[in-house]
Amino acid sequence: MYAIILGMQALELKHLSLRAPLFYRGIENPPFLGLRPDPVLAPEGGGTLGDEELFIFEAEDLIVFDAEDGPRLPPSPLPAPSFYGRLVAANATAQTGEPPYSLSPASYLFMQWRPADEAELREGIEYFAREAWWEQEQAVGPYLIRRLGEDGKVATQLWRRLEAVRTL
């Protein structure tokens, strides 16, 4: 894998092993993903891992695949996410009786950056899809975009589950 420079940041795909689930409560009518200057990052239900929000995009809605040119992001705007939610504490289900959405422990393809605007957000998403294809990563399922407070700024992460490799 190699990194590209976007603005002043190097984009690089990494592997992440999530060891414990992360829980999110869905919110209707999600705000548009496009990098609001004042992102809503307050946790719902007493989140303890830090402020964050999660957007889920189905692969077929977000990426167009061309057999010769590979994956590409379609023209603006981004599609509506299939899920939008905010971090909740692991015990929130016991408090509300409502099952939250969870990211399951697994291995994920991962990238983190701080896009300055929607154009850089789109470039990062497309880089992730194209680089995963080029490197023949076995990523499956939806694209998971997390925005979280980190060091007093908003970091954007893009995750996609890695398919388990079977050994004989």
C-alpha positions in Angstrom: 0.0 0.0 0.0 1.1 3.5 -0.6 -0.1 6.8 0.7 -1.3 9.9 -1.2 -1.3 13.5 0.1 -4.6 15.2 0.3 -4.3 18.8 1.5 -1.6 18.4 4.1 -2.5 14.9 5.1 -1.3 11.5 3.9 -4.1 9.0 3.2 -3.2 5.4 3.9 -5.2 2.2 4.3 -4.6 0.2 7.4 -6.0 -2.8 9.1 -7.9 -2.4 12.3 -9.0 -5.1 14.7 -12.1 -4.1 16.7 -12.0 -6.1 19.9 -15.3 -4.9 21.6 -18.5 -3.8 19.9 -19.4 -0.1 19.5 -23.1 0.8 20.0 -25.0 3.5 18.2 -28.6 4.8 18.5 -30.2 5.6 15.2 -31.6 9.0 14.6 -34.2 9.8 12.0 -33.5 12.4 9.3 -29.8 12.4 9.6 -27.9 15.6 9.0 -26.1 15.7 5.7 -22.7 14.2 6.0 -20.9 17.0 4.2 -18.7 18.3 7.0 -20.9 20.7 8.8 -18.7 23.3 10.6 -20.5 22.4 13.8 -20.9 18.6 13.7 -23.3 17.0 16.1 -20.9 14.9 18.2 -22.7 14.8 21.5 -23.1 11.2 22.6 -26.6 9.9 23.2 -27.4 7.9 26.3 -24.2 8.7 28.1 -21.5 7.6 25.7 -18.3 6.9 27.4 -15.9 6.4 24.5 -15.9 10.0 23.3 -18.2 12.0 21.1 -18.9 10.4 17.7 -21.4 9.8 15.0 -21.8 7.0 12.5 -23.0 7.1 8.9 -23.5 3.8 7.0 -23.6 3.7 3.2 -24.5 0.6 1.2 -21.6 -0.2 -1.2 -23.9 -0.2 -4.2 -25.3 3.3 -3.3 -21.9 4.9 -2.7 -19.5 3.4 -5.3 -19.9 2.8 -9.0 -17.7 0.0 -10.4 -16.4 -0.1 -13.9 -14.6 -3.3 -15.0 -11.9 -1.4 -16.8 -11.5 1.7 -14.6 -12.3 0.2 -11.1 -14.4 1.8 -8.4 -15.4 5.5 -8.6 -17.6 7.8 -6.5 -20.5 9.0 -8.6 -21.0 12.8 -9.2 -22.2 14.9 -6.2 -24.1 14.8 -4.0 -23.4 11.8 -1.8 -26.3 9.5 -1.4 -28.4 9.4 1.8 -26.9 7.1 4.4 -28.9 3.9 5.2 -28.2 4.6 8.9 -27.1 7.5 10.9 -26.6 7.3 14.7 -24.7 8.5 17.7 -22.5 6.7 20.1 -24.3 5.2 23.2 -22.8 3.6 26.3 -22.6 -0.2 26.2 -25.3 -0.4 28.9 -27.8 1.9 27.0 -29.9 -1.1 26.0 -30.5 -2.0 29.6 -31.6 1.6 30.3 -34.0 2.1 27.4 -34.9 -1.5 26.2 -34.1 -0.3 22.7 -31.5 -2.3 20.8 -28.9 0.0 19.4 -27.0 -0.7 16.2 -23.5 -2.1 16.9 -20.2 -2.5 15.0 -19.2 -6.0 15.8 -15.7 -7.1 16.8 -13.9 -8.0 13.5 -11.1 -7.0 11.3 -11.7 -3.9 9.2 -10.0 -2.0 6.5 -9.5 1.5 8.0 -8.4 5.0 7.1 -8.5 8.3 9.1 -8.2 11.8 7.9 -9.5 15.3 8.5 -11.1 16.5 5.3 -11.4 20.3 5.2 -14.4 20.3 2.9 -16.8 18.1 1.0 -14.4 17.8 -2.0 -11.7 16.3 0.3 -14.3 14.0 1.9 -15.2 12.7 -1.5 -11.5 12.3 -2.5 -10.9 10.3 0.6 -13.8 8.0 0.1 -12.8 7.4 -3.6 -9.2 6.9 -2.6 -10.2 4.3 0.0 -12.4 2.3 -2.6 -9.8 2.5 -5.4 -6.8 1.6 -3.2 -8.7 -1.4 -1.6 -9.5 -2.6 -5.1 -5.9 -2.1 -6.3 -4.5 -3.9 -3.3 -7.1 -6.7 -3.7 -8.3 -6.3 -0.1 -11.3 -8.5 0.6 -13.5 -5.8 2.1 -17.2 -6.5 2.1 -20.4 -4.9 3.2 -21.3 -1.3 3.7 -18.9 1.7 4.0 -18.9 2.9 7.6 -18.0 6.6 8.1 -17.3 7.6 11.7 -16.8 11.2 12.8 -15.4 11.7 16.2 -13.9 14.3 18.5 -10.1 13.8 18.8 -7.6 16.3 20.2 -10.2 19.1 20.0 -10.8 18.5 16.3 -13.1 16.3 14.2 -11.5 13.2 12.7 -13.2 11.3 9.9 -12.7 7.5 9.7 -13.7 5.2 7.0 -14.1 1.5 7.8 -15.1 -1.6 5.8 -15.2 -5.1 7.2 -12.5 -7.5 5.9 -13.7 -10.9 4.8 -12.4 -13.7 6.9 -9.7 -15.7 5.2 -10.3 -19.5 5.5 -7.3 -21.7 6.0 -7.2 -25.4 5.3 
